[in-house]
Structures are given as structure tokens and as C-alpha cells.
């Protein structure tokens, strides 16, 4: 036993009690509401810095706290990753162009609980090949979530994502993964988006973690730029990512970061 927040498994994964689910739903909803609202700002000519400033204001207006401002020296309330940026894109002065696709990732703290989610957006008209990438990435995440239930393993989650993405001749980034969360931002386990069925720790009721596959149109290799944050595809191919925070229930899974407005996918209005 660790404390009133539950226990730790042999693998160091925290098992949260039933009453913790409400806290995670509250935090996840705030993060999802912010991402719902930001959609209107993603237009050609807008800068990622302007979008991030709006997100910063919304976090404060909702009585939450940003988990990323001050995290390892990071100074923004979001990561905004455009086109071939895989993850951890830093908001700045660069203007969005028509057809740009971008992932916006927000993590908030509400009453000590962490809500972490990201989704894809498009500035202007969505190019066909980007549309296909976004759809496969979204569906890969949902395939992974479908594999979450007690008795399955983390390898089952990774295999579901990998097999689906690769069946569409796309690649899964292996340099970054999902993670445990709850009362902390990052905790065991590492949630790999590739793997073999039946391998890795066994899922138990009360585990909280993110699933956040990054899928590339080209090869899976990435490199981190000189700013020590921004990760890009080595072959400059387009990359997409969707992320939910989830909890294992007695018979399946609950998603903490569902979009209240039904806007998790960028073509929701079409």
C-alpha cells in the first residue's frame, strides 16, 4: 500500500480508487473544452503564439492551472506541432498557411488532477493526403482504446495501434509514448504505441494513463531540433497525433477527455 490515493503494482503503476475517477473526468473535461474552443482560431494567417496565448487565458479563466508552463523550463500552455513536427512544437510567430495541419496538446491541473489531451486541426482546406493521415491516426487511437480492459496487456494496446496504422502503409513513431498520470503529470507505465499481444504489464481496474499515437505518412524516425523540444520527422513527411486520457474500469475503459462539443475530429462540422 502507498497511501489513500491507492496502491502501486509490482511494475510501479498506481491503482487509483473508484472516487478518483470523478477528479480525472473534471480535469479532462476542462482540457477538452479548451480544445473545443480553440478550433475557431485555427485559420490561415493566425500564429501559433496567438493560439497559445488564448489557451493560456482559458486555463486561467476556468480556474485551472497549466501543467506545462514551467515544466522543465517550458514556457507555454500548449504544444502546437505543425505538418512534419511530430510533437512538442513550441508556439511562436510563424503564421499558419492554407492546408497546414497541426496538433494542439494541452494539459491542465484541476484540484490536483491532470487532464491531458491533444487533437488535430487544419487551417483552411484539408489536403487529401493529410485527411487520410488524420483519419488513420484518429482510428488508430480508438483501436488502442478498444483494447483497454482488465486482463489485457499494454502490448495489446500497442499491437492494436501498430497493426491498424501499418495496414494503411503508415508508420508508428517509436521515440515517444503515452504515460501514466493522475495526481502527477508523468508516471509509470510507458504506453508504447506498438508491440506484441500479451506482452507488458497486465491492465487492472484503476489504472490511469494516456494513449497518444503519433503516425507518420513516411518513415517512423524522428529527430529533436536544437531547441531541445521540437521533434520532427527525419524524412520531413507529415505527422499526426491524437491523445486521450483514460481509466481502466471493472469491465472496460472510460475516456476522461471526450470532447463535450463533439469536436475531437477536425472534420466534425462537415
N, C-alpha and C positions, 0 to 999 in steps of 0.2 A: 504494500500500500504506500501511496505517496502522500496524498492529502485529500481534503474534501473535494478536490477537483477530479477525483478518480484515481486510477492506478496506472502503472506502467507495465507493458507486456515485457516478455523476455527480450524482444527486439528494441525496447526503449520507446515504443509507441504508446501514447497516452490513451486510455479508455475513459471517456467522459461520461458522467451520469446523465440520466434522462433529462433533468432540468436544465442542462447546458444547451440543449437544442434550441430553446427559445432565445437565448443570448446570441447564438450563431445566426438564427433567422433574422433577428433585428439588425445585426451588423451587416449581413449580406444584403438585406433589403435596401439599406442606405446606399451601399456601394452601387447596387443595381439601379436605383433611382437616379443617381448621378449620371450613370452611363446612358440611361434613357434620355435625360435632358440634354446631354452633350451632342446628340445626333444633329440637332438643328444648326450647330456651329461648324460642322464639318462640311465646308464648301470651298470651291476653288478661290484662292486669294487669302483665305484665313491662314494664320500662322499657328504652329503647334504651341507656341508660347502663349498666344491668346487663349487657346483652348484650355491649357493648363491653368492659367490664371482664373478662368471661370470655374474650373473644377475645385481649385483651392478655396474660392469664395463659397461654393456649395457645401464643401465639407464643413466649413465653419458655420454656415447658416443652419445646417442640420444638427448642430450640437455634437458633431463627431470630431475626431482627430485624425490627421493623416498619418499613416504608418510609415510612409516613405520619406517625408521631409525630415532630414537629419539622420536617416538610416545610412550608416557607413559613409556619411558625408553628402549624401544625395540631397538636393535642394528643391525638389518638385513634388507635387501631389499626385502626379501620374507619370507613367512611361508611355510615350507615343512613338510607335515604330512604323515607319512609312516604307512601303514597297519591299525592298530587299533587306530591310532591317528586320531581324528575327525577333529581338526583344530588347528591352532596356534602352529604347531610344529616348534621348534627352530632349524635352521641349525647347524650342528656340525660335529664331526669327525667320526660318525658312517657310516660304509660302507654299501652300498646297496647290497642286496643278490638277486640272480636269483629268479624271481617271486614276488618280492616286488612291491606293488602298492603305489603310492604317489600322493598327491595333492600338486601342487605348486600354491601359491597365491601371486600375485604381484599387487601393487597399485602405480601408478606414478602420478605426477603432471606436467601438460603441460600448460603453460600460465595461471596458476591459476585453471585449471580444473582437476578433479580427474578421473583417469581411473582405475577401479578395476575389476579384473577378476581372475579366477582360473580354473584349469582343471586337469584331471587325467593323470598319466604316469605309465608305467610299466618298470621295469628293467628286461631285459631278456624275458623269456617266460611267457605269461599271463596265470595264473591258471584259470580253467574253472569257479569255483565259483566266483572268483574275476571279471572275464569277465562279468558274468551275473549281478553282483552288479554294475559295472561301467555302463553297458548299461541301467539298470533301473534308475540309478541316472541321467545319461545324459537325458534320455527321460522324467524323472520327471521335470527337469528344463525346457525342451522345452514345456511340458504341462502347466507349470506355465506361461511361456511367452505367450503362445497362449491365455491365459485368460486376457491378458492386453489390454484393450481398454476403452475409455471414457464410463462412466456409469456402468461399472463393479466395483467390490469392491476388496479390498485386501483379504477379506475372500474367494473370488472366486479363487484367485491365490493359496492360501494355500490349499483350498479344492482340486484343480486340482492336485497338487503335492501329497498330502496325499493319496487321493483315488487311484492314479496310483501306488505309491510305495507299499501301503498296499495290493493292489490286487495281487502283486507279493510276498507277505508274507515277506516284508521287513519293517523296521521301520524308521520313520522320527525323527531326533533329534529335540528336542523342546527347548534345553537350549541355542541355538544360532539362529540368524535370519539374514535376509537381512536388508538393511538400505537405507535411503535417502542419496544422495550425489550430488555433483555438484561443487560448489566453496569451499565446505568443505568435509572432509573425511566421517563423520558420522552425519546424521541429521534425523529428523522425516521423514517418519514413520518407525517403526519396521515392517519389512516384514516377517511375520510368514509363515512357510512352511507347515502349517496345518491350518484347520479352517472350518467354515461353509459358504456355499454360501450366498451371500447377506449381509454379516456382515463386519464391519470395514469401514474405510473411502472410499468414492467413488473416483474412478480414474478420473483424469482430465488431459487434454492436458497440457504438460509442466512439469509434474512430472518426476523426475529422481530418480532411485533407483536401488539397486542390488537385484537379486534373486539368492540364493546360497544354495540350499538344501543339507543337509548332510544326507545320507541314510546309515543305518546300516544293516548288514546281520542278526544280533541278535536283542537284545532289544535296545530301544532308549536312555537309561540312560547314562550319561557321568559323568566323574569326572575330575577336574583340578589338575594337578600334583603340586609338591612342588615349581616348578619354577614360579608358578602363571600365566603361559601362556598355556602350553600344555594341551589340552583336549583329553581324551581318552574314549573309550567305557568301561563301567564298567564290561561288560562280556567278554572283550577282542575280541569281534567279529570284523570282517573287517568293515571299514567305507569308504565311497567315497563321493566326493563333486565336483560339477561343479558350476561355477558362471559367470554370465553376468551382465554388467551394461546396463540398458535400459532406454528409454524415452517414455512417452505416447504421441502419435501423435493424430491428429484430428480423425483418423479412426482406430487406432490400436497401434502399437508399433514399435520402432526402437531399434535394438541391437547395442550398441556402441562398443562392444568388440569382434566382429566377427574375427575369425582367417583369416588373409589375405592369408595364405597358405593352408587353409582348413584342419588344423591340430587340431581342437578343441577336437576331439575324439582320444584316443591313438592308435586305430587300423586303422588310416587314410591311412596308406601305404599298407594295406593288401587287 
